[in-house]
């Protein structure tokens, strides 16, 4: 995934928009801060999500963190591979470690998210 295709939140989620679908996950920065991830709670397919809702809980050896919805939509798909292999979020957080795909409710919400450049500034890169 090219960074310029992505949008980011201040709470360290990323979004990749492809048509009417958005793939979501946590950033490399977030997974690094969390440490080794041992469990991920996935939302139910079909669940309606609004901006700011908790869409997932990520448990690491250090702590438990919530993943927040950066945009609104309906859960179209979840990454079931994370149930048996949550470590994919550590090894490939912006690829195989994606968490959920949403059918986008309002594409205008995407424009409100940070670009890769703005996110890098946010985390001091």
trRosetta pair geometry for C-beta under 8 A, 3 or more apart (Angstrom, degrees):
i j d omega theta_ij theta_ji phi_ij phi_ji
1 5 6.1 -117 -173 63 85 126
1 6 6.5 70 152 -52 122 113
1 16 6.2 -86 -143 -94 135 144
1 94 5.5 -117 54 142 136 104
1 95 6.3 -163 -3 -84 108 78
2 5 4.9 92 70 -5 85 105
2 6 7.8 -165 97 -9 51 90
3 6 5.7 -64 -160 32 43 115
3 116 3.9 92 157 -128 103 158
4 115 7.6 0 -136 -168 60 99
4 116 5.9 -88 -83 12 42 134
5 16 5.8 31 129 -135 104 94
5 17 8.0 -149 173 44 81 67
6 14 5.1 -19 -167 -168 124 111
6 15 6.7 137 -160 68 69 46
6 16 5.5 -44 -100 -82 74 78
6 94 7.2 -32 -91 -155 152 128
6 116 5.8 80 69 -70 98 100
7 14 7.1 144 76 -159 43 60
7 15 4.7 -22 62 60 94 102
7 16 8.0 169 20 -78 72 33
7 17 7.4 28 5 -15 116 104
7 70 7.2 172 108 142 106 148
7 110 5.9 158 9 -169 164 79
7 113 3.6 81 161 100 121 130
7 114 6.4 138 -170 67 71 45
7 115 6.8 -47 -116 -95 68 36
8 12 7.5 -16 -169 -129 102 30
8 13 7.1 160 -153 83 56 48
8 14 5.4 -26 -98 -103 75 69
8 15 7.5 -166 -73 17 29 79
8 27 6.6 35 -131 -71 115 131
8 70 8.0 -123 -177 -118 21 156
8 113 6.1 151 55 168 30 104
8 114 4.5 -45 69 71 88 103
8 115 7.6 -8 23 100 96 9
8 116 6.9 104 -13 -95 122 44
8 118 7.4 -172 57 82 112 90
8 119 3.7 34 64 -84 156 141
8 122 7.7 -163 113 38 131 144
9 12 6.7 -60 78 14 83 18
9 13 4.6 19 29 47 120 89
9 14 7.9 -139 10 -70 78 31
9 15 7.9 74 -29 -16 94 105
9 68 7.0 -124 122 79 164 107
9 70 4.6 -142 -53 -104 126 114
9 113 6.1 -62 -72 -137 66 100
9 114 6.9 161 -88 17 19 103
10 114 7.4 106 -56 -19 65 134
10 122 6.3 -133 -116 -164 73 145
11 68 5.2 30 90 33 155 124
12 26 5.7 31 129 -159 96 85
12 27 4.7 -109 -170 26 82 111
12 29 5.8 -123 -132 83 119 103
12 30 3.6 137 146 -65 138 117
12 33 7.8 -88 -116 29 173 135
12 123 8.0 80 -97 -80 97 124
13 24 6.0 -3 -180 -167 114 100
13 25 7.0 164 -154 89 71 28
13 26 5.9 -57 -104 -102 57 54
13 27 7.1 -151 -107 -25 8 85
13 30 7.7 27 -67 -28 42 160
13 67 6.1 108 -91 -164 116 88
13 68 6.3 -129 -23 64 141 70
13 69 8.0 -130 129 -130 175 13
13 70 5.0 -159 91 -41 128 116
14 24 7.0 163 82 -148 53 51
14 25 5.7 -13 53 63 95 77
14 26 7.2 100 8 -168 86 9
14 27 5.3 112 -37 -78 107 78
14 94 5.8 1 61 -115 160 101
15 22 5.1 -15 -164 -172 102 117
15 23 7.3 146 -156 73 48 48
15 24 5.6 -13 -100 -97 70 78
15 70 5.2 -122 -44 73 127 139
15 71 6.3 79 -120 -3 155 118
15 110 6.6 -140 115 -127 143 91
15 113 6.2 -2 34 150 129 179
16 22 6.8 151 73 -158 43 60
16 23 4.6 -10 56 54 101 99
17 21 7.5 152 -153 87 52 45
17 22 5.1 -25 -96 -100 67 83
17 104 7.0 28 -130 -60 103 147
17 107 7.4 88 -147 -135 147 94
17 110 5.6 15 -56 -129 145 153
18 21 5.4 -20 70 70 84 94
18 22 7.7 156 23 -92 65 34
18 23 7.1 26 8 -9 110 102
20 103 5.9 12 138 -155 101 75
20 104 5.4 -140 -172 36 59 97
21 76 6.2 -74 -125 41 105 159
21 101 5.5 2 -175 -179 110 109
21 102 7.0 156 -155 79 59 44
21 103 6.2 -39 -99 -100 68 51
21 104 6.8 -156 -95 -16 13 91
22 71 5.9 59 43 55 173 138
22 73 6.5 164 33 -3 115 161
22 101 6.9 163 81 -155 43 60
22 102 4.9 -12 58 58 96 95
22 104 5.3 91 -18 -71 108 100
22 110 7.2 -161 -97 -91 133 116
23 98 5.0 -34 176 -150 110 144
23 100 7.7 169 -152 93 50 40
23 101 5.1 -26 -98 -100 66 84
24 55 7.1 30 102 89 149 159
24 67 7.7 131 141 160 116 125
24 69 7.5 -40 -129 -127 169 59
24 70 6.8 175 -123 22 120 105
24 98 6.9 111 73 -165 34 89
24 99 5.8 -50 99 58 81 97
24 100 5.1 -11 56 64 106 83
24 101 7.3 171 13 -91 78 32
24 102 6.6 36 -13 -6 120 106
25 89 7.1 -169 -168 -127 112 91
25 93 5.8 166 141 171 127 72
25 94 6.2 -180 75 -104 134 46
25 97 5.8 107 -158 112 143 80
25 98 4.4 -108 -55 -126 123 49
25 99 4.8 144 -106 -3 66 88
25 100 7.9 163 -71 25 59 60
26 30 4.0 -101 171 85 110 141
26 31 5.8 131 104 -51 114 83
26 34 7.8 37 131 -12 156 139
26 58 6.7 -34 -21 -34 151 163
26 67 6.0 -106 -63 -110 103 114
26 89 6.5 39 48 -166 108 116
26 93 5.8 -71 83 -166 72 121
26 97 7.8 -64 49 134 80 117
26 99 7.2 60 -12 -27 78 129
27 30 4.7 103 55 4 75 99
27 31 7.2 -144 97 -2 42 84
27 93 6.4 73 164 125 16 138
27 94 7.0 18 -131 -66 49 108
27 119 7.4 -169 -104 172 154 137
28 31 6.0 -55 -146 38 32 106
28 32 6.2 35 154 -22 65 108
28 93 5.2 173 -81 47 55 133
28 94 6.5 -50 -43 -18 90 111
29 32 5.8 -60 -152 36 26 113
29 33 6.4 24 153 -17 64 108
29 123 5.0 -86 -117 -137 161 156
30 33 5.8 -58 -149 37 31 110
30 34 6.3 28 155 -19 66 109
30 65 7.7 -161 -175 114 107 160
30 93 7.3 160 63 -165 93 155
31 34 5.6 -56 -146 38 34 112
31 37 6.7 -60 -142 -32 92 122
31 89 5.4 -172 -109 142 127 86
31 90 5.2 177 172 -105 125 50
31 93 4.5 -148 -18 -76 143 139
31 97 7.4 11 -80 149 150 161
32 35 8.0 35 176 -66 28 37
34 37 6.1 33 119 -74 132 88
34 58 6.4 -33 -138 123 159 123
34 60 4.1 155 162 -30 96 156
34 62 6.2 -175 -176 50 46 118
34 63 6.7 -114 -140 55 73 92
34 65 6.1 -100 -103 7 116 136
35 60 4.7 129 70 161 84 132
35 61 5.2 -86 118 52 128 93
35 62 4.3 111 22 -14 135 117
36 60 5.9 138 78 -161 43 90
36 61 4.8 33 61 -5 98 117
36 87 7.0 -18 -160 -111 82 94
36 90 6.2 -10 -124 -75 50 156
37 40 6.7 25 167 -54 124 97
37 58 5.9 -47 -134 -175 118 103
37 59 7.1 111 -157 80 69 46
37 60 4.9 -55 -95 -95 52 84
37 86 4.7 -120 124 140 102 107
37 87 6.1 169 65 -96 86 42
37 89 4.8 -1 37 65 161 121
37 90 5.5 -170 15 -41 99 100
38 59 5.6 -59 64 106 87 94
38 60 6.3 126 6 -133 84 30
38 61 6.3 97 -26 -57 122 69
38 86 6.1 70 154 71 10 139
39 58 7.6 161 90 -158 57 40
39 59 4.1 7 59 50 98 117
39 86 5.8 -138 -93 -40 13 165
40 56 6.1 -1 -175 180 92 121
40 57 7.3 167 -155 84 47 51
40 58 5.3 -7 -109 -109 82 71
40 59 7.4 -153 -71 23 38 74
40 82 4.7 -33 55 150 137 126
40 83 7.5 -105 64 -81 89 43
40 86 4.7 161 -9 -123 99 113
40 89 6.8 128 -64 -29 138 142
40 99 6.7 -135 179 -124 140 103
41 56 5.8 167 80 -159 69 64
41 57 4.2 23 34 46 120 93
41 58 7.8 -128 24 -62 73 36
41 59 7.9 70 -18 -15 91 100
42 56 6.1 -7 -108 -114 39 105
42 78 4.2 96 -178 -175 131 144
42 79 7.2 -156 -107 52 133 62
42 80 7.5 -73 -1 -91 173 49
42 82 6.8 131 -61 72 118 121
42 83 7.1 -64 -5 -67 128 92
42 99 7.0 -171 -113 -176 85 83
42 100 6.9 153 -151 -77 88 99
43 47 5.0 -106 163 46 115 147
43 49 7.3 21 176 -72 173 120
43 55 5.3 -65 -32 -169 134 70
43 56 6.3 -94 -27 -70 87 73
43 75 5.1 -151 101 -83 119 156
43 78 6.5 -175 58 -85 65 128
43 100 6.2 25 34 -104 108 145
44 47 4.6 106 69 -39 85 114
44 75 6.6 134 92 67 45 149
45 75 5.2 -134 -128 115 37 105
45 76 7.0 6 -149 167 91 13
45 77 6.6 18 -113 -98 111 29
45 78 6.2 -120 -65 -7 85 99
46 74 6.3 -19 -155 180 32 108
46 75 6.1 -31 24 66 23 91
47 74 7.0 163 81 -155 35 65
47 75 4.6 29 48 10 83 123
48 72 8.0 7 179 -172 81 90
48 73 7.8 -147 -148 120 57 26
48 74 5.4 -35 -98 -99 59 78
49 53 5.0 -147 -157 61 76 138
49 55 5.8 19 -127 -94 141 107
49 69 4.5 171 164 -100 120 157
49 72 6.1 -176 101 -145 69 50
49 73 5.8 -3 58 61 100 58
49 74 7.0 163 14 -99 82 24
49 75 6.4 89 -23 -47 118 83
49 102 6.3 -85 47 -116 131 131
50 53 5.1 101 56 -28 67 115
50 69 6.7 128 87 80 29 143
50 72 4.9 -3 -128 -109 46 104
51 69 5.8 -134 -121 105 29 97
51 70 6.9 -10 -132 165 83 21
51 71 6.1 -21 -87 -130 89 20
51 72 5.3 -59 -32 -49 75 84
51 109 6.1 -152 -72 -149 127 137
52 68 5.8 -21 -145 -171 33 117
52 69 6.4 -35 29 61 22 86
53 68 6.9 146 75 -153 32 68
53 69 4.7 18 54 13 83 125
54 57 7.1 24 173 -63 121 80
54 66 4.6 -61 -128 -167 111 123
54 67 7.0 99 -159 66 65 50
54 68 6.2 -50 -97 -97 47 62
54 69 7.7 -103 -48 -13 3 85
55 67 5.4 -63 63 100 87 96
55 68 6.8 107 6 -155 89 15
55 69 4.8 106 -41 -63 119 86
55 75 7.7 155 -152 -84 108 113
55 99 7.3 115 115 120 114 130
55 100 5.8 -109 157 21 130 157
56 66 7.4 147 84 -162 48 54
56 67 4.0 3 60 44 94 123
56 99 5.3 -87 -24 178 166 141
56 100 6.7 -169 -44 -25 124 122
57 64 6.2 3 179 -177 106 101
57 65 7.3 162 -158 84 60 37
57 66 5.7 -34 -104 -104 70 62
57 67 7.2 -148 -76 10 22 83
58 64 7.2 162 84 -157 46 54
58 65 5.1 -17 62 64 96 88
58 66 7.7 167 19 -98 78 13
58 67 6.1 75 -18 -37 108 106
58 86 7.8 155 -144 -170 83 124
58 89 7.0 -136 -137 133 130 171
59 63 7.8 -134 -145 114 53 36
59 64 4.8 -16 -105 -106 76 84
60 63 5.9 15 55 50 97 55
60 64 7.6 -178 23 -82 64 37
60 65 7.4 14 2 5 106 103
67 99 6.3 12 128 83 171 175
69 72 6.9 74 143 -88 132 40
69 73 7.8 -164 -163 33 126 81
69 102 7.6 86 -143 -66 109 154
70 109 7.6 148 135 146 68 110
70 113 5.7 45 171 -98 126 129
71 102 6.8 179 85 82 101 151
71 104 6.3 -18 135 -131 138 88
71 105 7.4 177 153 38 91 86
71 106 7.2 -154 -169 64 99 76
71 109 4.3 135 -128 108 90 131
71 110 5.9 0 -87 -69 142 68
71 113 7.5 -61 -55 -44 99 127
72 102 7.9 -177 134 169 26 146
72 104 7.7 84 83 -162 60 54
72 105 4.1 -52 110 45 100 132
72 106 5.8 36 55 22 113 100
72 109 6.2 139 15 -25 84 166
73 76 7.8 -41 146 -23 119 97
73 102 3.4 103 87 165 136 117
73 103 5.1 178 -175 76 110 47
73 104 4.9 -62 -90 -109 129 26
73 105 4.6 -158 -87 -18 54 85
74 102 6.5 138 63 -158 32 77
74 103 4.8 -8 55 47 90 105
74 105 7.3 105 -17 -62 73 97
75 78 6.6 8 -179 -55 120 92
75 100 5.9 -62 -132 -167 96 121
75 101 7.5 98 -161 76 57 52
75 102 6.1 -49 -96 -102 40 70
76 101 4.8 -61 66 106 103 96
76 102 6.1 133 2 -142 95 16
76 103 4.8 108 -58 -36 118 86
77 100 7.1 159 88 -160 55 54
77 101 4.2 15 53 44 96 115
78 82 8.0 -92 158 36 90 117
78 99 7.2 -30 -150 160 76 57
78 100 5.3 -22 -109 -107 69 77
78 101 7.7 -143 -70 21 30 73
79 82 4.8 66 106 -11 103 110
79 88 7.9 -129 152 84 137 140
79 97 7.6 108 135 -173 168 25
79 98 5.4 152 -58 88 140 73
79 99 5.7 -105 19 -136 119 21
79 100 7.0 -106 -5 -64 85 38
80 83 5.6 -26 -173 2 58 116
81 84 6.8 -68 -167 48 45 91
81 85 5.7 -30 160 49 80 110
81 88 6.5 31 119 -4 111 159
81 96 7.3 -68 97 179 147 92
82 85 6.4 -87 -120 75 30 62
82 86 5.1 59 -173 -101 80 60
82 88 6.2 -110 -97 47 75 116
82 89 6.8 51 -126 -38 117 103
82 97 7.3 87 -93 -145 111 59
82 99 6.9 5 -24 -118 166 63
83 86 7.6 37 -104 -57 7 84
85 88 5.2 64 125 -25 103 104
86 89 6.0 -23 174 9 67 111
87 90 5.1 -45 -165 33 64 114
87 91 6.1 46 143 -11 84 106
88 91 5.8 -61 -136 48 37 101
88 92 5.8 -37 -176 50 75 93
88 96 4.7 -99 -170 118 121 102
88 97 4.3 -179 127 -85 80 77
89 92 7.8 -79 -115 67 13 51
89 93 5.2 45 -172 -106 58 78
89 97 3.8 135 -99 -161 42 125
89 99 7.5 34 -97 -68 117 93
90 93 7.0 30 -93 -58 10 94
90 97 7.3 163 16 -99 31 149
91 96 7.4 -15 88 65 98 119
91 97 7.0 157 60 -50 64 123
92 95 4.1 -61 169 59 112 106
92 96 4.2 54 86 37 136 93
92 97 4.9 164 88 -10 65 99
93 97 4.4 -57 -113 80 33 142
94 97 7.1 2 -12 60 23 100
94 98 7.6 49 -156 -72 28 78
95 98 7.1 -93 130 -30 13 90
98 101 7.4 39 147 -57 131 81
104 107 5.6 61 143 -76 140 69
104 109 7.9 -165 -161 49 101 111
104 110 7.3 -19 -139 -43 139 117
105 109 7.7 37 71 5 85 137
106 109 4.9 85 93 -14 97 105
107 110 5.5 -33 -169 14 58 118
107 111 7.6 60 142 -18 69 95
108 111 5.8 -47 -164 26 47 115
108 112 7.4 49 144 -22 66 101
109 112 5.7 -54 -163 26 43 115
109 113 7.5 50 145 -30 66 97
110 113 5.9 -49 -166 15 43 115
114 118 4.0 -134 -161 93 99 118
114 119 4.6 129 117 -58 130 81
114 122 6.5 -24 -146 -22 169 141
115 118 4.8 94 49 9 76 101
115 119 7.0 -139 93 -5 38 88
116 119 5.7 -56 -146 38 30 111
116 120 6.3 35 155 -23 65 104
117 120 5.8 -51 -150 31 29 112
117 121 6.8 29 151 -16 61 103
118 121 5.7 -53 -155 35 35 112
118 122 6.4 42 146 -27 65 105
119 122 5.2 -50 -150 31 36 120
119 123 6.5 14 159 -3 68 105
120 123 6.4 -67 -147 46 29 94
120 125 3.9 -79 -167 62 86 123
121 124 7.6 36 -176 -76 31 26
121 125 7.2 -79 -60 49 25 77
